[in-house]
Amino acid sequence: MALPHAQLFDVIRVAPLGPALAEAFSTSLLKTERLQLQHQVLPARYDQPEHHVDDECTVLCLEGDVEVVTAGGTRRLGPNELVVIPAKERHSLRARADSAVLVTLLLRDGDAGPDGGTGAGARTLPASSPQRRLPPLLRRS
């Protein structure tokens, strides 16, 4: 069952979770036809598969230590640091510690790109990776 998204003008609290991060889930906080906000929880040593989205997107590190990897290099983000990723830029995220990021996606007709962003389909992960904590990679709601 999908969780309800916030609505326009709703106040959404986005803050570090501290000790609660270990049990947190990734969630889509808000989704309209043109915008999606995702709170992604990334367990330490998790490498998100490479993918791209059709328009610019942002990644704001709320807590932890995350690398944004592109063909042009790696940008390391700590708490309160943000990077803007150009449209169609292939990228992945690597969590170096338990981390949480706020991802902002620009959408077209409610979608970030074909199949939610090329390369963002289902992936098989090691048994040691708890499924409940994996980010919904541009999942449609």
Salt bridges, closest charged atoms under 4 A:
GLU23 OE1 - ARG132 NH2 3.49
ASP47 OD1 - ARG96 NH2 3.84
GLU50 OE1 - ARG90 NE 2.96
ASP54 OD1 - LYS88 NZ 3.48
ASP55 OD1 - ARG108 NH2 2.88
ASP65 OD2 - ARG76 NH2 2.60
GLU67 OE2 - ARG76 NH1 3.85
GLU67 OE1 - ARG94 NE 2.89
GLU67 OE1 - ARG96 NE 3.40
ASP98 OD1 - ARG133 NH2 3.38
ASP111 OD2 - ARG140 NH2 2.41
